[in-house]
Amino acid sequence: MLLGLLAMLVQRGALGQVIGLVTMENGLYFAAVAATHGLPFVVELGVAVDALVAVVVMTLLSRRMHDTLGTTNTDLLRSLRG
């Protein structure tokens, strides 16, 4: 989880931040599995669907950001604040 947080804080590109977010989610899932000695199938299925939806949404947002700004560097978003 801490490596994912570090990746989200250090990376300037949106794709690197998305990878950090997914890494944090996976770390949280593995911590839950280790703490409870396994999860019911319904919970595992819910986590898998959540991760899939998060990746799809972040991919779409990154693509839209790249099409609009020409880059996925998040430093350029400060100019859009108005």
N, C-alpha and C positions, 0 to 999 in steps of 0.2 A: 504494500500500500504506500509506503514512504517513497519508493522509487517512482511510482506513478505520480505522486504529488510533486516530487522534484522535477520530473519531466514536464509537468504542466506549468511549473513556475519558471523554468529555465528556457523552454522553447518559445521562440517568437512566431514560428509558423503554426497555422491552425492545425495542420495534419499532425505535427508533433504533440500538440496539446490534446488532440483527440486520442492519440496513442497513449498518452499519459492517463487520460480519463479511463480508458478501457483497462489499462494496467491496474489502476486503483480499484476498479470494480472487480476484477479477477482476484486481486489480493484480498478484498473483503469477502468474496465468496469462499476462497480457500480457508480463510480464518474461521468463517462460520462452520465449514465442514469439519475442520480440525477441532473446534470447540464442542460441537454437538455429536461427533462421531458419525457423521452422515446426515443427510437431509431427506425428507420425504420426496418422492418423485414429482409431486405437484409443485413443490417449492423449486426444485431444480429446473423444471420446465418453465416456470415463471421467470426465473433468473435468466435462462437462455433466451427467452423471447425478449426480455428487457434489454439484454446486451445486443441482440440483433437489431432491435428498433433504434437503440442509441447509435449504433454504427451507421445505420442507414440515414438517420437524421443528420448526424454530423458530416457524413459524406456529402449529402445534398447541400448543407449550409456551406461547407468548404468550397464546393463547386460553384455555388452562387457567388461567394465572396471572390473567388478567382476570376469569374466572368465579369464581375462589376469593377473590381479594383485592378485586375491584371496580376495580382499576387495574393498569397495567403498570409503575408506578414501582418501580424496583428498591430504593429506600431502605426500603420496607416489608418486604423480605425479611429484613432484619436482625432483626426481631422474631420470626421463625420459628426462629431458631437453637436456642432452648431452653436 
